[in-house]
Amino acid sequence: MTKCKKCGADSPDLRWDKEHHEQTGKWRLFNQSLNIPHECKIKEKEEPKEPKMIVCRLCDPQDDKKKMTVEQYQIHKYSHLEFQGYRAD
């Protein structure tokens, strides 16, 4: 059983193509059951996105220092409910 070093594909049908190596000097994997060369299907890595920053409408809107992520805002908004006399339970 041969394993592709690029994509990690592992199959009993994959074999090193000796005929291609003799003609070109390069090795490649060949799928014997499909009679075609192996093509890697590598998933592209997504670049990490910066979290969306928002400002609480109930806090001072002029203060840009109070920017927070959406997850932080979900927790923060309950402080306004408690301040107005509502319980967050």
C-alpha positions in Angstrom: 0.0 0.0 0.0 1.4 3.4 -1.0 0.6 6.7 0.6 0.8 10.2 -1.0 3.1 12.5 0.8 1.3 15.7 -0.3 -2.3 14.9 0.5 -2.1 11.8 2.7 -4.2 9.6 0.4 -3.7 6.0 1.3 -5.1 3.3 -1.0 -4.1 -0.3 -2.1 -4.7 0.9 -5.7 -1.9 3.5 -5.7 1.4 2.4 -7.1 4.6 4.3 -8.1 4.6 4.7 -11.9 8.0 3.2 -13.0 7.2 3.7 -16.7 6.7 7.4 -16.2 10.0 7.5 -14.1 11.9 5.9 -16.9 10.6 8.4 -19.5 10.8 11.7 -17.4 13.1 10.9 -14.5 10.3 11.9 -12.1 8.2 9.6 -9.9 4.4 9.9 -9.7 1.6 7.9 -8.1 -0.7 5.9 -10.4 -4.1 4.7 -9.6 -4.3 1.2 -11.1 -8.1 0.7 -10.6 -8.9 3.9 -12.5 -5.9 3.8 -14.9 -5.1 7.4 -14.3 -2.3 9.3 -12.4 -3.1 10.3 -8.8 -4.2 13.9 -8.4 -4.0 15.5 -4.9 -7.0 17.2 -3.5 -5.4 19.6 -1.0 -7.8 21.8 0.9 -6.6 25.4 1.0 -6.2 26.8 4.5 -8.4 29.8 5.3 -6.7 32.8 6.8 -7.8 33.5 10.3 -10.2 36.5 10.2 -10.2 39.2 12.7 -13.2 39.1 15.0 -15.9 41.7 14.3 -15.6 44.5 16.8 -18.7 46.4 17.9 -19.5 49.2 20.4 -22.4 48.9 22.9 -25.2 51.3 22.0 -26.0 51.8 25.7 -22.5 52.7 26.7 -20.9 56.0 25.8 -20.9 56.0 21.9 -18.0 58.5 21.8 -15.7 56.1 23.6 -13.9 54.0 20.9 -12.0 52.2 23.6 -15.0 50.1 24.5 -15.0 48.1 21.3 -15.6 44.4 21.9 -16.2 41.2 20.1 -19.7 39.8 19.5 -19.2 37.1 22.2 -18.0 39.7 24.7 -21.0 41.9 23.9 -23.4 39.0 24.6 -22.1 38.9 28.2 -21.7 42.7 28.5 -25.3 43.5 27.6 -26.6 41.8 30.7 -24.9 44.4 32.9 -27.3 47.0 31.4 -30.3 44.9 32.2 -29.3 44.5 35.8 -28.6 48.3 36.0 -32.1 49.1 34.8 -33.6 46.8 37.4 -34.0 43.6 35.4 -32.6 40.3 36.6 -30.4 38.4 34.2 -31.4 35.0 35.7 
